[in-house]
Amino acid sequence: MILLSEWNAQGNFIDFMCGSGTLMVEAAMIAHKVPPNIFREGFSFEKWKNFNPEIWENVLDETLDIKISKSDFKDKILGGDISKNAIEISKKNINNTIFKNYIDLRTTSFTEMKIPEGGGTIIIDPPYDERFKEKNVEILYQKIGDFLKQNCMNYDVWILSGNREAIKKIGLRKAKTMTLFNGSLECKFLKYEIYKGSKKNKNNLK
Ligand SMILES: C[S@@+](CC[C@H](N)C(=O)[O-])C[C@H]1O[C@@H](n2cnc3c(N)ncnc32)[C@H](O)[C@@H]1O
């Protein structure tokens, strides 16, 4: 999803409904040019007879330290979630990577979130049905739309959702639509450009 959004590590990256924090860790990897799969457990060379785990750990730490210290990325990677439990899980996941000091987390409803100035990209995957205990998903989407208009100037915003009726409540003009599958569920991945007198000299706000 981040690659599809074309966020190229220019500007802030925000997921204000971050759940377990997957998108932020992936954004940090892109931002600091850390290769995909590096945190996976078990490479086949680890089964070699002469494999020395200590040397491998040192090589890995050294390589990643050098990468991050040389990284040009100076913008913010920020996540939030209304659920304390989700933020605890995010924290745990982030602490398992090298990005502990590079990702900010807030336990808060997005409606209270302070979006950093300077613009960038926001990607969210909001609840889309009753499994997420949302009493009124359509009202939630309407609030997301209002929040974007009022607080997220100069951001490209991408929303993944499988709820077509709720999507209509966002009330912003779509700049792009893609179809993605979350398991077997067909979802839309929608782009909104929140610019006054926009990037392309047009006002996208209705
Ligand atoms: C579908 S999950 C996001 C999953 C996430 N992309 C991941 O990788 O784990 C939706 C999240 O939105 C959060 N949420 C619901 N209402 C919210 C609100 N008002 N403000 C912030 N987060 C909210 C839920 O707690 C839940 O973690």
PDBQT file of the ligand as one rigid body, heavy atoms in Angstrom, charges set to zero:
ROOT
HETATM    1  C1  LIG A 301      -8.621  -2.102  10.736  1.00  0.00    +0.000 C 
HETATM    2  S1  LIG A 301      -7.772  -1.540  12.155  1.00  0.00    +0.000 S 
HETATM    3  C2  LIG A 301      -6.230  -0.937  11.524  1.00  0.00    +0.000 C 
HETATM    4  C3  LIG A 301      -5.241  -2.047  11.289  1.00  0.00    +0.000 C 
HETATM    5  C4  LIG A 301      -3.845  -1.555  11.005  1.00  0.00    +0.000 C 
HETATM    6  N1  LIG A 301      -3.704  -1.025   9.645  1.00  0.00    +0.000 N 
HETATM    7  C5  LIG A 301      -2.798  -2.658  11.244  1.00  0.00    +0.000 C 
HETATM    8  O1  LIG A 301      -1.920  -2.856  10.398  1.00  0.00    +0.000 OA
HETATM    9  O2  LIG A 301      -2.862  -3.300  12.301  1.00  0.00    +0.000 OA
HETATM   10  C6  LIG A 301      -8.626  -0.035  12.554  1.00  0.00    +0.000 C 
HETATM   11  C7  LIG A 301      -8.082   0.674  13.791  1.00  0.00    +0.000 C 
HETATM   12  O3  LIG A 301      -8.757   1.923  13.943  1.00  0.00    +0.000 OA
HETATM   13  C8  LIG A 301      -8.791   2.206  15.338  1.00  0.00    +0.000 C 
HETATM   14  N2  LIG A 301      -9.788   3.272  15.595  1.00  0.00    +0.000 N 
HETATM   15  C9  LIG A 301     -11.138   3.203  15.599  1.00  0.00    +0.000 A 
HETATM   16  N3  LIG A 301     -11.686   4.406  15.872  1.00  0.00    +0.000 NA
HETATM   17  C10 LIG A 301     -10.654   5.275  16.036  1.00  0.00    +0.000 A 
HETATM   18  C11 LIG A 301     -10.554   6.667  16.328  1.00  0.00    +0.000 A 
HETATM   19  N4  LIG A 301     -11.641   7.417  16.520  1.00  0.00    +0.000 N 
HETATM   20  N5  LIG A 301      -9.317   7.220  16.407  1.00  0.00    +0.000 NA
HETATM   21  C12 LIG A 301      -8.198   6.482  16.211  1.00  0.00    +0.000 A 
HETATM   22  N6  LIG A 301      -8.219   5.145  15.963  1.00  0.00    +0.000 NA
HETATM   23  C13 LIG A 301      -9.432   4.547  15.858  1.00  0.00    +0.000 A 
HETATM   24  C14 LIG A 301      -9.123   0.868  15.970  1.00  0.00    +0.000 C 
HETATM   25  O4  LIG A 301      -8.744   0.848  17.336  1.00  0.00    +0.000 OA
HETATM   26  C15 LIG A 301      -8.294  -0.087  15.105  1.00  0.00    +0.000 C 
HETATM   27  O5  LIG A 301      -7.032  -0.366  15.679  1.00  0.00    +0.000 OA
ENDROOT
TORSDOF 0
